[in-house]
């Protein structure tokens, strides 16, 4: 089990460990802005995350790595462009790379960067004139990415798409045109891909096989569920779910084939964008006291699991 140093303190939104009852605590980093989307490295010792400079999902964004054992912070990518990773399987051991989306002109596309963070190593993967690409994650072997496609300047109607990292395939759509599907994550086991799908006013978590067949909704349709990732054994799906009047959202887990959801965090605010360590012992997530939209942003918290 990874041993963490518990650090209390105020994040950019004023959240403090004393306001929580679930044992979670904030990672104390000397970094301004909104800290979001933590994703574990393959051995669980570090996380990669996105820092939005001007508030929650606002302004230019950078990629950082934080070592949970040494508490050292390092810059992976920072310039005048927005770079955003997704929680879950965005850091791959097989090819020693992090996958992310960048808003380089003319529109967002998917890139890779070496996890050593050496300058100039980012490599563009997707390149389409009529589509923009967001929210990528890897297949377990690092040979494929799965991501969210949109028509240029269209926010809705997200389409889940897969593509080979070496560009040896076409762009293969896994969801249905006209639906709004987002934030895909590939199971570490390799057999299923999850995503969130909007139906009416609520989001639900769905899984499909790697060819886009056998679509199954795994979360309760009465609870809006977003930001989903697999556990590293593929047995569970961890997500951010609405929690009635008690909170904006908390982190839950549900069996990967559906069933009863178990609440993991307990906080009268917002908990989202979860990732779980490879050994299943540590949860990382973003959090704020209130709805983060329009705020200065979130901070990154961790919770050691039983």
C-alpha positions as CSV (number, residue, x, y, z in Angstrom):
1,X,0.0,0.0,0.0
2,X,1.3,3.5,-0.9
3,X,1.9,5.5,2.3
4,X,0.8,9.1,2.0
5,X,1.6,12.1,4.1
6,X,-1.6,13.7,5.4
7,X,-1.7,17.4,4.8
8,X,-4.5,19.8,5.9
9,X,-4.9,23.3,4.6
10,X,-7.0,25.6,2.5
11,X,-7.3,25.1,-1.3
12,X,-8.2,27.8,-3.7
13,X,-11.9,27.4,-2.9
14,X,-11.4,27.5,0.9
15,X,-12.0,23.7,1.4
16,X,-10.3,22.3,4.5
17,X,-9.8,18.8,5.8
18,X,-11.7,19.9,9.0
19,X,-14.8,20.3,7.0
20,X,-14.9,16.6,5.9
21,X,-15.9,13.5,7.8
22,X,-14.6,10.9,5.4
23,X,-10.8,11.1,6.2
24,X,-9.9,12.7,2.9
25,X,-7.2,15.4,2.8
26,X,-5.9,17.9,0.4
27,X,-2.6,17.6,-1.4
28,X,-0.7,20.7,-0.4
29,X,0.9,22.1,-3.6
30,X,2.5,25.5,-4.1
31,X,0.4,26.1,-7.2
32,X,-2.3,28.7,-8.1
33,X,-5.3,28.1,-10.3
34,X,-7.8,25.2,-10.5
35,X,-6.3,21.8,-10.0
36,X,-8.3,19.1,-11.8
37,X,-8.4,15.6,-13.3
38,X,-5.9,13.6,-11.3
39,X,-4.7,10.3,-12.9
40,X,-2.3,7.8,-11.4
41,X,1.0,6.7,-13.0
42,X,1.3,3.0,-13.6
43,X,3.0,2.2,-10.3
44,X,0.8,4.5,-8.3
45,X,3.6,6.7,-6.9
46,X,2.6,9.9,-8.7
47,X,-0.4,11.6,-10.3
48,X,-0.6,13.7,-13.5
49,X,-3.2,16.5,-13.4
50,X,-4.5,19.6,-15.2
51,X,-4.1,23.2,-13.8
52,X,-6.4,25.8,-15.3
53,X,-4.8,29.1,-14.6
54,X,-7.9,31.4,-14.4
55,X,-10.5,29.3,-12.6
56,X,-12.5,26.1,-13.1
57,X,-12.2,25.1,-16.7
58,X,-11.1,28.6,-17.5
59,X,-8.1,30.0,-19.3
60,X,-4.9,28.4,-20.4
61,X,-4.2,25.0,-18.8
62,X,-1.0,23.1,-18.0
63,X,0.0,19.6,-17.1
64,X,1.8,18.8,-13.8
65,X,3.1,15.7,-12.1
66,X,3.0,15.4,-8.3
67,X,4.9,12.6,-6.5
68,X,2.8,11.3,-3.7
69,X,5.8,9.8,-1.8
70,X,8.3,12.7,-2.0
71,X,5.6,15.5,-2.4
72,X,7.6,17.0,-5.3
73,X,5.8,18.9,-8.0
74,X,7.1,19.0,-11.5
75,X,5.9,20.6,-14.8
76,X,5.1,18.2,-17.6
77,X,3.8,20.8,-20.1
78,X,3.3,24.5,-19.8
79,X,3.1,27.2,-22.5
80,X,0.4,29.5,-24.0
81,X,-1.9,26.7,-25.1
82,X,-4.6,24.7,-23.2
83,X,-3.5,21.1,-22.3
84,X,-6.0,18.9,-20.6
85,X,-5.8,15.2,-19.4
86,X,-8.6,12.9,-18.4
87,X,-8.7,10.9,-15.1
88,X,-8.2,7.2,-15.4
89,X,-6.0,5.6,-18.0
90,X,-4.3,8.6,-19.4
91,X,-0.7,7.5,-18.3
92,X,0.5,4.4,-20.0
93,X,3.4,2.2,-18.9
94,X,3.9,0.3,-22.2
95,X,4.8,3.4,-24.1
96,X,5.9,5.7,-21.2
97,X,3.5,8.4,-22.3
98,X,0.7,10.7,-21.1
99,X,-2.2,11.3,-23.5
100,X,-4.1,14.7,-23.5
101,X,-6.0,17.2,-25.6
102,X,-4.5,20.5,-26.7
103,X,-6.2,23.6,-28.1
104,X,-3.5,24.3,-30.6
105,X,-4.9,26.1,-33.7
106,X,-7.0,25.5,-35.6
107,X,-8.9,23.3,-33.0
108,X,-8.5,20.7,-30.2
109,X,-6.6,17.5,-31.1
110,X,-5.1,14.6,-29.2
111,X,-1.3,14.5,-28.3
112,X,1.1,12.3,-26.5
113,X,4.1,13.4,-24.3
114,X,6.8,11.4,-22.7
115,X,6.2,10.9,-19.0
116,X,9.7,12.3,-18.5
117,X,8.4,15.6,-19.6
118,X,11.3,16.5,-21.8
119,X,10.6,19.6,-23.8
120,X,9.5,19.2,-27.5
121,X,8.4,15.6,-27.1
122,X,4.7,16.1,-27.6
123,X,3.4,14.2,-30.6
124,X,0.1,14.9,-32.4
125,X,-2.1,11.8,-32.9
126,X,-5.4,13.0,-34.3
127,X,-5.7,15.3,-37.2
128,X,-9.1,16.0,-38.7
129,X,-10.4,19.2,-40.4
130,X,-14.1,18.7,-39.6
131,X,-13.8,17.3,-36.1
132,X,-12.3,18.4,-32.8
133,X,-11.0,15.8,-30.2
134,X,-11.1,15.8,-26.4
135,X,-10.8,13.6,-23.3
136,X,-8.5,10.8,-24.5
137,X,-7.4,7.6,-22.6
138,X,-5.2,4.6,-23.6
139,X,-5.9,1.0,-24.2
140,X,-3.9,-1.1,-21.8
141,X,-1.2,-2.0,-24.4
142,X,-0.9,1.7,-25.4
143,X,-1.6,0.9,-29.0
144,X,-5.0,2.6,-29.1
145,X,-6.7,5.8,-27.8
146,X,-10.4,6.3,-27.2
147,X,-11.7,9.9,-27.0
148,X,-14.6,12.2,-27.5
149,X,-15.3,13.7,-30.9
150,X,-17.4,16.8,-31.7
151,X,-18.1,18.7,-34.9
152,X,-16.2,22.0,-35.0
153,X,-17.7,24.6,-32.6
154,X,-20.4,22.2,-31.4
155,X,-20.4,21.5,-27.7
156,X,-23.0,18.7,-27.6
157,X,-23.5,15.5,-29.5
158,X,-20.2,13.9,-28.3
159,X,-19.2,10.8,-30.2
160,X,-17.0,8.1,-28.7
161,X,-14.2,7.3,-31.1
162,X,-11.1,5.1,-31.1
163,X,-7.9,5.4,-33.2
164,X,-4.6,3.7,-33.3
165,X,-1.7,5.7,-31.8
166,X,0.5,4.8,-34.8
167,X,-2.3,6.1,-37.1
168,X,-2.6,2.6,-38.6
169,X,-6.4,2.6,-38.4
170,X,-9.3,4.8,-39.4
171,X,-11.4,6.7,-36.9
172,X,-13.8,4.2,-35.5
173,X,-17.0,5.4,-33.8
174,X,-18.2,3.4,-30.9
175,X,-21.4,5.3,-30.0
176,X,-24.4,6.4,-32.0
177,X,-24.4,9.7,-34.0
178,X,-26.9,12.1,-32.4
179,X,-26.4,10.8,-28.9
180,X,-24.3,12.9,-26.5
181,X,-21.5,10.7,-25.1
182,X,-18.4,11.9,-23.4
183,X,-15.3,11.1,-21.3
184,X,-14.4,7.5,-22.4
185,X,-12.1,5.3,-20.3
186,X,-10.7,1.9,-21.4
187,X,-10.8,-0.9,-18.9
188,X,-7.3,-2.0,-17.7
189,X,-8.5,-5.5,-18.4
190,X,-9.0,-4.4,-22.0
191,X,-12.4,-5.8,-22.7
192,X,-14.7,-2.9,-22.2
193,X,-14.9,0.9,-22.6
194,X,-17.0,3.2,-20.4
195,X,-18.4,6.6,-21.2
196,X,-21.1,8.9,-19.9
197,X,-24.3,9.4,-21.9
198,X,-26.8,12.2,-21.5
199,X,-30.5,11.2,-21.5
200,X,-32.9,14.0,-20.7
201,X,-31.5,16.1,-17.9
202,X,-29.3,13.3,-16.4
203,X,-26.0,11.6,-17.3
204,X,-25.5,7.9,-16.9
205,X,-22.5,5.6,-17.2
206,X,-22.5,3.1,-20.0
207,X,-20.0,0.4,-21.1
208,X,-19.5,-1.2,-24.5
209,X,-17.1,-3.8,-25.9
210,X,-14.1,-2.5,-27.8
211,X,-16.1,-2.7,-31.1
212,X,-18.9,-0.6,-29.8
213,X,-21.3,-3.5,-29.3
214,X,-23.3,-4.7,-26.3
215,X,-24.0,-1.3,-24.8
216,X,-25.0,-1.6,-21.1
217,X,-26.0,1.2,-18.6
218,X,-24.4,0.4,-15.3
219,X,-25.6,3.3,-13.1
220,X,-29.0,4.1,-11.6
221,X,-31.0,6.2,-14.1
222,X,-32.4,8.2,-11.2
223,X,-28.9,9.4,-10.3
224,X,-26.9,11.7,-12.6
225,X,-23.4,10.1,-12.9
226,X,-20.3,11.6,-14.6
227,X,-16.5,11.4,-14.6
228,X,-16.2,7.6,-14.6
229,X,-13.1,5.5,-14.4
230,X,-12.4,1.8,-14.0
231,X,-10.6,0.3,-11.0
232,X,-7.3,-1.2,-12.2
233,X,-8.7,-4.8,-11.9
234,X,-11.6,-3.8,-14.1
235,X,-14.1,-5.0,-11.4
236,X,-15.5,-1.6,-10.4
237,X,-16.4,1.7,-12.0
238,X,-15.8,4.8,-9.9
239,X,-17.7,7.9,-10.7
240,X,-19.0,11.3,-9.4
241,X,-22.7,11.1,-8.6
242,X,-25.3,13.5,-7.4
243,X,-26.2,13.1,-3.8
244,X,-29.7,14.6,-3.2
245,X,-29.8,17.5,-0.8
246,X,-26.7,16.4,1.1
247,X,-24.1,17.5,-1.5
248,X,-23.6,18.6,-5.0
249,X,-21.8,15.3,-5.8
250,X,-19.8,12.6,-4.1
251,X,-17.7,9.7,-5.3
252,X,-19.3,6.3,-5.7
253,X,-18.4,2.9,-7.0
254,X,-20.5,0.4,-8.8
255,X,-19.7,-3.1,-10.1
256,X,-18.5,-2.9,-13.7
257,X,-21.5,-5.0,-14.9
258,X,-24.0,-2.9,-12.9
259,X,-25.6,-3.3,-9.5
260,X,-25.7,-1.5,-6.1
261,X,-23.6,1.7,-5.9
262,X,-21.5,2.3,-2.8
263,X,-20.7,5.8,-1.6
264,X,-17.0,6.4,-1.1
265,X,-16.7,10.1,-0.1
266,X,-18.9,12.1,2.2
267,X,-18.8,15.9,1.8
268,X,-21.4,18.6,1.7
269,X,-19.9,20.1,-1.5
270,X,-18.5,18.9,-4.8
271,X,-16.3,15.8,-5.3
272,X,-15.5,14.8,-8.9
273,X,-13.0,13.5,-11.5
274,X,-11.9,10.5,-9.5
275,X,-9.0,8.1,-10.1
276,X,-8.0,5.0,-8.1
277,X,-4.5,3.8,-7.6
278,X,-3.3,0.5,-9.3
279,X,-3.4,-1.3,-5.9
280,X,-6.9,-0.1,-5.2
281,X,-5.8,1.5,-1.9
282,X,-5.9,5.3,-2.7
283,X,-8.6,7.5,-4.3
284,X,-7.6,10.9,-5.8
285,X,-10.2,13.4,-6.9
286,X,-11.0,17.1,-7.3
287,X,-13.1,18.9,-4.7
288,X,-14.6,22.3,-3.8
289,X,-17.0,23.6,-1.2
290,X,-19.6,24.7,-3.7
291,X,-20.5,24.2,-7.4
292,X,-17.1,24.7,-9.1
293,X,-18.5,26.3,-12.3
294,X,-17.7,29.9,-12.3
295,X,-15.4,29.6,-9.2
296,X,-11.7,30.1,-8.7
297,X,-11.5,26.3,-9.0
298,X,-10.9,23.0,-7.2
299,X,-8.1,21.4,-5.3
300,X,-6.9,17.8,-5.4
301,X,-7.7,15.5,-2.5
302,X,-6.9,11.9,-1.7
303,X,-8.5,9.3,0.5
304,X,-7.0,6.1,1.6
305,X,-9.4,3.2,1.1
306,X,-9.9,0.2,3.4
